[in-house]
């Protein structure tokens, strides 16, 4: 989804290595946000009319109009786009859009602690915060250091929606690897890493006290059924993989008048290891 960035030149990216981004003047920002909100309203109407592909196009326009430092507004739009992709059963795109929404919210209100701090603790009393702007810019920076209680509630609500949408997209993707969303790590098997990662979104959702009752039921059911779903998908893919390996082995052994059926793996009950036996009678 390409975005027209001609209106958003004050900020190029979110990298910490880049200089502090300029912002539009309050008047310009308000004008762009008004345009973006109007486009979002059009997209919402298309969504309620089940015109999901068209809605995505309008949400993209709203993203193009929205200043790209307005993290909350971006998160809402990305979450709505994820909802559209879920309706279209484009699970991968739904997961990507939901993740983009969560990333924007994380930049706005971190939930992961930085070294030496607690999550969402920067800028509290007793913490030294550097203000880089002057005059009106400094006032705006100071105002943004402390989110209003109402905005914090909104952030929690959108985070829950984006997590639900990402979790559903992961659940619907085929294959145990996709279901699990395997993570890199050490000292644990791929399977158990995968199981741990698979449940991470739903476990986070289960800890949200204000989650709607219907969503709570979905989360509880998912956490109860995920292990068996992972095992079923894993067994299916492992069977397919072994079939392909057997086919490859038969291709190598055929010139010698042999096949993989002539080789048997027998488990030693005393050691738990396996021994290979050659069955000449086959």
N, C-alpha and C positions, 0 to 999 in steps of 0.2 A: 504494500500500500504506500505508494509514493506520496510525499507531502510537498506542497509548494512552500518553500521556506523564505520566499521573497519578503514576506511581511514580518519575518521573525529573525532578521539578521543580527539583532543585538546579542543573540546567544547561539553559538554554534553547536556545543555539545555539553555533556555533563561531566566531563573528565576533570578530576581534581588537579590535573597538570596544566589546565588552561587558566588564563587570567579570569578574574571575577567578571561575570557577564554583566553587560549593560542591561538596563531595563527601559521599556517604553515609558514615556511620560504618563502620568495618571490619566490624562485625557485620551491619549492614543490607546492605552491599555483597555480602558473602559469601552472604547469604540470597537476594538477588535473582539473583546469578550462578548459584547452585545451581538456582533455578527455571528460569532461562534455559537452562542446560545440559541439564536434564531435557527441556525442550521441544525443544531442538535434537536430542537423542537420538531423540525420537519422530519428528521430521522426517526424520532420517537413515534410519530404518526405512521410512518411507513412500517415500523416494527409491529405496531398494534394491528396493522392491516395485513400482517404476514408477508410483507414484501421485503424479505430479509436482505437480499443482495443489494437492492436499492438503498436500504437503510444503511448498509455498510458504506456505500458511496457517500451518503450525506454525512455520516459520522466522520469520514475521512476529510470532508470539506471543513467540518467543524474543527478538526485537529489542525488543519492548515491555517485556519483563521486565529486559532488560540495561541497566544504567546507561549513559547515552549518552556517557560520557567514557571508556569502556573500548574504545579504538579497535581493538585487536587482535580482541577478541571480535566487534565489529560487522563488521570486515572479513571474518572467517571466515563469518559468517552471510550477508552480502551476496554473497560469492563463491559460496556454496552455492545461494543463490537464483538467481544467474546460471546455474549448472549446470542447474537445473530449467527455466529458460526456454529454454535451448538444446535440451533434450529435447523441449519443447513447440513448438520452432521459432518462438518469439516472439523474433526476433533483436534488435529494438529494445530490448525490456525486458532481454534478456540483456546487451546492451552497457551499458545504464544501471546495472544492478546491479553489474556488474564494475567499472565506473568508480567507483561509490560505495565499493566495497571498496578500490580503489587509493587513493582520496582519503583514506580512514581510515588506511591504512598510511602515506601521505605525511605526515599530521599526526603520526603516532607516530614515524616515522623518515624524515625528509626525504631525498629523493634529489636535489632541485633546490637548488642553492646560493643562499643569500640574499646580498645585496650585502655584500661584504667578508668572506664566510665560505666555507668549503668544505662540500659536502653532508655531513650527519651529523657536523658538526664542533663544534657548539655544546655547551658543557659540558665540553670536553676540558681537560686541564691547561693553564693559562695563559690560559684564557678566563674572564672575569668573568660569572657567572650570578646573577641576582637571585632570591632565595628570598622569596616573599611571605607564606608561612604562618609560624605559631609552634608551638613544642612538637612534638606528634606530626605536625601537618601539615607542618612543616619537614622532619622526618625522612623522611616519605613522599615529599616533593618531591625531596629529595636522592637517595633510592633510585631514583626514576623517571628521574633525569637520565642514568643509565647503565643501559641495557638489558642484561640478562644475555646471554651468548653464545648460550645455548639459545634465548632469545626472538628474537634476531637471525636465527638460522637459521630459526625458524618464520616470521618476517616475510618472509624471502626466498622461502620455499616458497609461502606464500599469495599473495605478489605475482606469482610465476610462474604460479600457477593462474589468478589473476584476469586477468592479461595474455593467457594462452592463450584464456580464455573470451571476453574482449572482442574479441580478434583474430578468433576464429571467428565471432562474431556480426557483426562488420563484413564479413567475407568473404561471409557468406551473404545479407546485405542486397542487394536488387536495385539496379541503377543505378550508374554509374561514380562519381557524386557521393557516394553512400553508401559505396561501396567505398573511396573515397579519403579520406573524412572531411576535405574541403577545409578548410584553415586560412586565416585572414586573414594577409596579409603584403604586402610591397612589393617592386617590381622583379623580379617573376617571374610567369609566366603562371599562370592558374588550373589548367591541366592539370598543369604541373610541380609546383606547390604540392600538388596532389592526390596525385600519385604519391609525393611525399616523405612526405606524411602517411599515406598508405596503408600504407607499410612500417614506420612508426615502432614499432608494438608488436612486430612480428616481429623487427625489428633489435635492439630492446632484449632480447628473449628470446634472440636468437642470441649475446649477450654474456654470458649467465648460464652460468657454468662447471658448475654442479651440476644443470642441467636434465636430466630423465630422457631416456634414449636415444630412446624413442618420440616424445617431444615435440621433441627435436632434429631428428628426421627430418621431422616435420610442419612445423617452422619452416623448414628448409632447402628443402623442396618448395614452401612458400608463397612464399618469397623468389624462387624460380626462376620461378614461374608468374604471380605478381601482375602484372607489366607487361603481359603479353599479355591477361590478364583485364580489366585496366583499359581497354586499347585496344579490345577487343571490345565492352565495355559502352558505352564512349564513342561508338564509331562507330554503334552501334545507336540510342542516344539522339539523337545529332546527326542521323541520318537521319530519325527521327521528328519532330524539331523542324523540319527543312527541309521535310518533307511538310506540316506544319501551316502554315508560312509560305507555301508555294506555294498551298495551299488558300485562305488569306486573300488573297493577291495576285490569284488568279483571280476571287475575289468582287468585288474592286475594279475589275479590268480588264474584266470581262464586259460591262458596259453600253456599253463603247466598242468592242466587237467584238474585243477583244484577250485574250490569255492569257499566262501566264508562259512557256509553251513558245516564244513568239516572241522571247524575249530570251535571249541566250547570253552566258556569261562566258568570254572567251578570255584565256588567260595569255600575256603577252608574255615570251618566253624570254630576251630581252636584259635586261629589268629585273626580271622576277619578279612584276610587277604584273598586274592584270587590267583588261580593257576590256570594256564591255558592247556587244554588237552586236544590232541589231534585224533579225530574219529575216522579211521581208515575204512570203516564199513560203509561210509556214505558215498 
